[in-house]
């Protein structure tokens, strides 16, 4: 017994409409267990993300944030790291409007240092952690990540100020940029 042309057409229409439904059911079942082979991020993933209580200013409110903890005093290595952050922000291109850079200090910055940093990049936002609450939270995050917590100085925060990635002070700026590019791309697509 062979099928007629009309029966083939009917089977094709059935497969067209019910095939995707069956595929989704298969993927959601226990038979289909996809696990990625590894993470693609270059920084340390903070699991679960930790909310950081810092003052929201106009420059950082509602944006992804690169937070850099300034050394006290901020000498040449600190200045070099801050300059790298400027380059990362510029390299984000059109997504730069969704990203801000904040420099965190435990005290109000000296006017001379603040002027020097603003000369490097006028887009920097300065956050003062006089109560040390943010610094203490970051130290506890660092302790959970690595045995040398003092070496982590750069963090990526989502728009709700949750710390999601952390980087050593010696991190390659290109690695930070790659992670940010991926985050900004996916958050932009999620917002559409």
N, C-alpha and C positions, 0 to 999 in steps of 0.2 A: 504494500500500500504506500503510495507516494503522496506527498503533500502538494496541494495546488498552490498557485501563485498567491491567491488571496490568503491562504493559511500562513504562508511565509511572511507576508506583509503583516498579518495579525501578530505573529510571533515576534517580528521585529519591533512593532509598536510596544508590545508587552515588555520586551527587553529594554527598550529605550526609557520607559517610564519606571519600571520596577527594578531595573539593574542597579541604579544608584542607591536606591533604598536598601537593597540587599547588601551592597558594598558597605554602606554606613553601618548596618547592623553587624556585619562581620568585623569591621574595624573596632566597634565598641564592645565586642564580645571578648571573652578571655582567650580566645584562640589567637588574636592579633595583639601581640605585646611588643610594641615598638619602644625601645629605649635608646636614646642617643648614646653614641660611643664616648662622648666626652663633651666638656663645656668649651665654648668658643671664646669666652671672655679672657682677657689678658690680666686683669686685676683679680684681687681676692674677692670672691662673692660673699657678701654678708648674708648669712642664712640664719634666721629670718631677718628681713630688713628691720633696722632699728630707727625709730623716730628721733630726730635730733631737735632739741628745743633751742632754736636761735631766733633772733628778732628778724621778722620778715620786713624787708625794705622794698621800696618801689622797684629797685633794680633786680630783685631776686624773686619776687612774689609770682607764683604760678609758672616758674621756669625750671628746667633741669639745671642742676647746679654743680659746678666743680668747686669744692671747698678745699682750700689749702691752709694748713695750720702753720702760721709763721713761726720761725725760730726766734728766740729771744736771746741775743739781738739778731736781727736779720742781716747776716753778712753776705759775702759774695755767693756762696752756694745757694742760699735762700733767694737771692736776687736772680740767679740763673734759673732756678726752678720756676719762679714767678714769670720770668720771661718766656719759658717754655709753655706756660699756661696761656699766655697771650697768643702764641703761635697756634696752639690747639684751637682756641676760640676762633681765630681767623680762618683756620683750615675747615671749619664746619660749614663755611659758605652760607648758603641761603637758610640753613637751619640754625645759624647763629642767633637769630632772634628768639629762639626757644631755649637758649642756653645762657647762663650767667656764671661769672666767676666771683667767688667771695674769698677774701683773705681773713682768716680768723686769728685774732690776737687775744691774749689774756688781759691786756691793758690797752688804753687808748694809745694809738700810734703817735710817735713824735711827729710834729708837723713836717720836719725835714724828711723823714722816711716816707710819710704819706705822700708828700709832694714828689719824691723820687719815684715811688711806685706808680703814681698817677701819670708821671712822665713816661714810664715804660708803657702803660696802657690805661687810657682814661676810663675804660669800661669796668675797671676793678671796683668791687663793692667791699667795704670794710665792715667787719662784724666784730664787736667786742664781747668777749666772754668773761666779764668781770666776776661773775659768781662761780666760774670754773665748772658749771654744770655740763656744758657741751664738751669741754676738754675731758672731764671724767668719763662721760659716756663714750667718747672716742677711744680713750685708753682701755676701757673694758672691751670694746669691739676689737681693738688691736691685740689684746691679750688672748682673745679667742681665736685669732687668726694665725699668729706667728709667735715664735719665741723671742723675737726682737721687736717689741711693739713700738719702741721709740723711733724706728726707722720708717714707719708708715706716716706720711704727711698729707697725702692727697686722697680725696674721697669724691665719689659721684653720688649725688642725692637726686631723688625724683622730685617732681613738682610739689609733693606733699611733705618734703623734707625728711624722707626716709633714706638712710644710708644704705646703698645697695652694692657699691664697689669700693674697694680700698686699694691704694697703690703705695709701694715703697718710694722713698724720695729719689732713689736711683732708677725709677721706672722710665722706660723709653717713652717719650711723648707720643710717638707714632702708635704705640700700643693703646694708650689712653684715647687717642683720637679714633682708632678703629672701634673700640668699645662704644664710644659716644656716638659715632656715626651709625652703628647698628641700633643703639637705643633710640636715637632720634628718628631714625627711619621707621622703626616699628611703632613708636608712640605716635608718630604722625599718621601712620596708616590706621591705627586703632581709633584715632580721633575723627576719622572720616566716616 
